[in-house]
Amino acid sequence: MLKRKCKITYIAHGATIYSDDYRLCSQENYPPLEEKGQEEIKKICEYIRCRGVRSDAIYSSPATRCIQSAQMISKVYKQDFEIVPELNSRNWGDWNGLTLDKIVKKYNLNYEDGIPSIIALTPENGEGIVDFNKRVDGIIHKIVDKNIGNRVIIVSGANVIQSVVATTLGVPPENQSRILIKTGSATQISYFDGWSSLIYSGFVPL
């Protein structure tokens, strides 16, 4: 009989001024949530309240936008959350703060190769996607092992959630940016001994 070790609900932080133009960001203290992002997290809070989504522990990326989102979510459960440095977004190095259009132009890249192929490249002074996935997978395993039998909420950026979904489904690193994770969305994964199962991904409450 299959016995689940842990169930994790991943919440993508709400929108910021960088969200609409797909500007890459690995800074922790900027940008904060904008009004639209706050409304998105309010809807997620209402969703988890109405659906009775349980939580034994809440973890957050160290980014301000994630902490702000986690603060709102933690009020639903009336419990504190823990900030986990290893849950920070991928380090974009010299690409930090740039839109894809600017990256393509500045580094003479070709859109014909596809956005996923560009995202899979390693920026100067940045983090390669394989190393990023190893970091994320490592900290998720630690959180799962710490929460055997528990239900957990993790608040993070979209690329962290893309990474865990890709790992669960066996999506190659060069294609994982095809996994659509919108701001203010919920993704749920069950973890078993040696494998995991995606329950739903990128759900946005109406």
C-alpha positions in Angstrom: 0.0 0.0 0.0 1.3 3.4 -0.9 1.9 5.7 2.0 2.4 9.4 1.4 5.3 11.0 3.2 4.1 14.6 2.8 1.8 16.8 0.8 3.0 20.2 -0.3 0.9 23.1 -1.6 3.1 25.6 -3.5 1.8 29.1 -3.7 3.4 31.5 -6.2 3.8 35.0 -4.8 1.5 37.7 -6.1 2.2 40.0 -9.0 4.9 42.8 -8.9 5.8 45.5 -11.3 8.1 43.0 -13.0 5.4 40.4 -13.7 3.6 41.6 -16.8 6.7 42.2 -18.9 8.4 39.0 -17.8 11.4 40.7 -16.3 13.8 38.3 -14.7 14.5 39.0 -11.0 16.7 37.3 -8.4 16.8 40.2 -6.0 15.3 39.5 -2.6 14.4 43.0 -1.4 12.8 44.3 -4.6 10.2 44.4 -6.1 7.5 44.1 -3.5 3.9 43.0 -4.2 1.8 45.6 -6.1 -1.9 46.0 -5.5 -2.8 43.4 -8.1 -0.5 40.9 -6.4 -2.1 41.6 -3.0 -5.5 40.9 -4.5 -4.2 37.6 -6.0 -3.1 36.4 -2.6 -6.3 37.5 -1.0 -8.1 35.2 -3.5 -5.7 32.3 -2.7 -6.4 32.9 1.0 -10.1 32.7 0.4 -9.6 29.5 -1.7 -7.6 27.7 0.9 -10.0 28.8 3.6 -13.1 27.6 1.7 -11.4 24.3 0.5 -10.2 23.5 3.9 -6.6 23.1 2.8 -4.7 21.9 5.8 -1.3 23.2 6.9 1.0 21.9 9.6 3.9 24.2 8.5 4.4 27.2 6.2 7.7 28.0 4.5 8.7 31.0 2.4 11.4 32.1 0.1 13.5 35.0 1.5 12.3 37.4 -1.2 10.2 40.3 0.1 7.4 39.5 -2.4 7.2 36.0 -1.1 7.4 37.0 2.6 4.5 39.5 2.0 2.5 36.7 0.4 3.3 34.3 3.3 2.3 36.9 5.9 -1.2 37.0 4.4 -1.5 33.2 4.1 -0.2 32.7 7.6 -3.0 34.8 9.0 -5.5 32.2 7.6 -3.9 29.5 9.7 -3.0 31.7 12.6 0.5 30.2 12.6 4.0 31.5 11.9 6.1 30.7 8.9 9.7 29.9 8.4 12.0 31.7 5.9 14.2 29.3 4.0 17.1 30.9 2.2 17.6 27.9 -0.2 14.1 28.6 -1.7 15.2 31.8 -3.3 14.7 32.2 -7.0 17.3 31.3 -9.6 20.2 33.6 -9.6 20.0 35.4 -12.9 23.5 37.1 -12.6 24.0 39.7 -15.3 20.4 39.1 -16.6 18.9 40.2 -13.3 16.3 43.0 -13.9 16.2 42.5 -17.7 13.3 41.5 -19.9 13.7 38.7 -22.4 13.6 41.2 -25.3 16.6 43.1 -23.7 18.5 39.8 -23.1 18.0 38.7 -26.7 19.2 42.1 -28.0 22.1 42.6 -25.6 23.5 39.1 -26.0 22.7 38.6 -29.7 20.4 35.6 -29.0 17.8 34.2 -31.4 14.1 34.0 -30.5 13.8 31.2 -33.2 15.6 28.9 -30.7 12.5 29.4 -28.4 12.1 31.1 -25.0 12.7 27.8 -23.1 16.1 27.4 -24.8 17.1 31.0 -23.9 16.0 30.5 -20.2 18.0 27.3 -20.1 21.2 29.2 -20.8 23.5 30.1 -18.0 23.8 33.8 -17.5 27.2 35.4 -16.8 27.7 35.4 -13.0 24.4 33.5 -12.7 23.1 30.0 -11.8 22.8 27.3 -14.4 19.4 25.6 -14.6 20.8 22.2 -13.6 22.5 23.6 -10.5 19.3 25.5 -9.7 17.2 22.3 -9.9 19.7 20.4 -7.7 19.4 23.2 -5.1 15.6 23.3 -5.1 15.3 19.5 -5.1 17.8 19.3 -2.2 15.9 21.7 0.1 12.5 20.1 -0.8 13.8 16.7 0.2 14.9 18.2 3.6 11.5 19.8 4.1 9.7 16.6 3.2 11.9 14.5 5.6 11.2 17.1 8.3 7.4 16.9 7.8 6.6 13.2 7.5 2.9 12.8 7.7 2.3 16.5 7.5 0.7 18.9 5.0 2.9 21.9 4.1 2.6 25.2 2.3 5.6 26.7 0.5 5.5 30.3 -0.8 8.0 31.0 -3.6 8.6 32.3 -7.0 7.4 30.7 -10.2 10.7 29.3 -11.3 11.0 27.3 -8.0 7.6 25.8 -8.6 8.4 25.1 -12.3 11.5 23.2 -11.0 9.6 21.0 -8.6 6.9 20.2 -11.2 9.6 19.4 -13.8 11.3 17.1 -11.3 8.0 15.3 -10.5 7.0 14.9 -14.2 10.5 14.2 -15.6 10.4 17.3 -17.8 13.9 18.1 -19.2 15.5 21.2 -17.8 15.6 22.9 -21.2 11.8 22.6 -21.3 10.7 23.4 -17.8 10.0 27.1 -18.5 7.1 25.8 -20.6 5.3 24.9 -17.4 3.0 27.9 -16.8 3.0 29.1 -13.2 1.1 32.4 -12.8 1.4 34.8 -9.9 -1.0 34.0 -7.2 -1.5 30.4 -8.2 -1.5 27.1 -6.3 0.2 23.9 -7.2 0.0 20.7 -5.1 2.3 17.7 -5.0 2.2 14.5 -2.9 5.6 13.0 -1.9 6.2 9.3 -1.4 9.3 7.3 -0.8 11.5 7.9 -3.8 8.9 9.6 -6.0 6.2 12.3 -6.1 2.9 12.8 -7.8 1.4 16.1 -9.2 -2.1 16.7 -8.0 -2.7 20.0 -9.8 -0.6 22.8 -11.1 -0.9 26.5 -11.6 -4.5 26.8 -10.3 -5.7 30.4 -10.1 -8.9 31.1 -8.2 -11.5 33.1 -10.1 
